[in-house]
Amino acid sequence: MHNPIPTNQPPTTNSQQLTANKIWPLLEEVSDPEVPVLSILDLGIVRDVVVEDEHATITITPTYSGCPAMNAIATDIRLRLLAEGFSNVTIHTQLRPAWTTDWMSAAGRQKLEDYGIAPPVDGTATGHMLNLFGADTAVRCPLCKSDNTHLVSQFGSTACKALYQCNDCREPFDYFKCHA
């Protein structure tokens, strides 16, 4: 599992480190506009926070190339930091390495399920979700917790989700697709 807070940052002065340490908790308050129960740290899209000479650079990676939420996320980051007095901020979008659902936090996965969206199935981000010559990935219903579900469509309410239905409770639900 990816820990979004870097543990091997380059050495900085105490005031710079304190400033960067103040930014990380603020980013926890920035929600994903498509799944508002998740913070951008829950998603694992924040790659780095660097503070130099009163200038903060926040590096983010989109969940999908061309994700329409990235502009809104960048704006929300700027507004949250501005509210705390950080006015000199650059948002850098980094495409490599590509985001993977393995970077999502355990808390984020639980928040998804509590919200009614099936979280990514462990171990499938580096493999595949749909086996063209075999069974689909087993996805647990977030509503009744049954494993007796089926894929309805690879395309759910957003590009990062697929539509499933539970064969037991009969309810449709979104599944947060795995990808590496």
Secondary structure as UniProt FT lines:
FT   HELIX           14..27
FT   TURN            28..29
FT   TURN            36..37
FT   HELIX           40..43
FT   STRAND          46..52
FT   TURN            53..54
FT   STRAND          55..60
FT   TURN            65..66
FT   HELIX           69..83
FT   TURN            84..85
FT   STRAND          89..93
FT   HELIX           101..103
FT   HELIX           106..115
FT   STRAND          117..118
FT   TURN            122..123
FT   TURN            132..133
FT   TURN            142..144
FT   STRAND          149..153
FT   TURN            159..160
FT   STRAND          161..166
FT   TURN            167..169
FT   STRAND          172..176
//
